[in-house]
Amino acid sequence: MEHKIFSMTFSRIYMLYIQKAEKKGRTKEEVDEIILWLTNYPKEDFESIAESDLSMKEFFENAPKINENAKLIKGLVCGVRVEDIEDELMKNIRYLDKLIDELAKGKSMNKILRKV
């Protein structure tokens, strides 16, 4: 059985990410930067993608390339260690959740984007 979040529209989840960030004094631009960093979507294409009806599954399947430093993302999301998730799609979704959580908790963009 496929997880419910796979079929949810990216645009809906994206708006929730923005709301979460803005509640904590962060910006839509920072959310965008995180998403573009993780997925390598071109900035000029992202606005139309964010407004489309792509499911979360389609959004990640169509992503040019998941950032190679995503493997540095560790920790708990929804009580599950992201590094232990075996399903690649779920792992990518939880990576994004974790990065947005870090943004909302006030981490610097350098730390969020795993700049070494």
N, C-alpha and C positions, 0 to 999 in steps of 0.2 A: 504494500500500500504506500502510495506517495504522500509525503508530508504536506500538510495544508499550506504551509508558507511557500512551497514551490509554485503553486498556482496563483498566489496573490499577485496583484500588479505591482511592479516596481514603483510606479508613480505614487501609489498609496503609501508604501513603506518609506519612500523618499520623503514624503511630506511629514511623516512621523519622526524621521531622523532630524529634519529641520526644526520641528517643534521642540523636540527634546533638547537640541543644541541651543536654540534661542532662549528657552526657559532658563538655561544656565549661563546666559550672557555670551554665548558663542554665535557664530554667524553661518548663514547659508553658504557663503563662499568657502568657509572652512570645511563644511560637510562635503561640498563639491570637490574640494582639493583631496580629501580623503578618498572619496569614491573614484576619482580619476587616477589617483596614485595606485589604488588596489587593482583596478580593472584595465588601466591603460587605454580607456576610451579617449578619443581626441576631444579636447575641450569644445571645439566648434560643433561637434555632433551631439554633445551631451544634452543640451537643452531639449532638443526634439526627442531624444531617447527618454529623458525624464518625464516628458509629457505624453509619451506613447502608452499603449495598452500592453506592453511587454510584461510577461509574468516574470517573477524572480528567476525562475528556471531559464527562460529565454534571455533575460538580461545577462546572466552569467555565462550561458552557452555562447552568446554573441560577443562577449568581452574579448578584445584583441589578445590579451595575455594577462594572467594574474601576476602581480608584482612578485619577483623572485624573493624579495625580503618578507613576504607575507608569512613565510615559515617561521619568522622571528616572533610572530604574534602568539602569545601564550596567556593562559589564564582561564578563568571561569566565565561562561555565558550561560544563563539559564541553568546553573548548577552543573554544567558539563564542561570539562576541559577541552578547549578548542583544538589543542594539539592531539587529542585522542580521538577526534571524530574521523571516522573512516570514509563516509560518503563525501566525495569531493565537492558536490554542490552544497551540501549542508555546511561543510567546513568553510567554504567561501562566504556563505551567508553569515555564518557566525563570526568569521573574521571581520566582516563589515560591522556587525553588531558590536563587537569588542572595541573596534576603533572609534565608533560613535560614542560608546560608553566612556572611553578614555577622554574624548573631547569634552563631554558633559561634566566629567570629573575635574576638568581644569588642566589636564596635561598639556605640555607645550607641543606644537605641531612637529617639532624635530623628533621628540620622543614617540609621538603617535605614528609618524611616518618612518620610524625605525632608521633614522639617519645616523649612521655610525661614524 
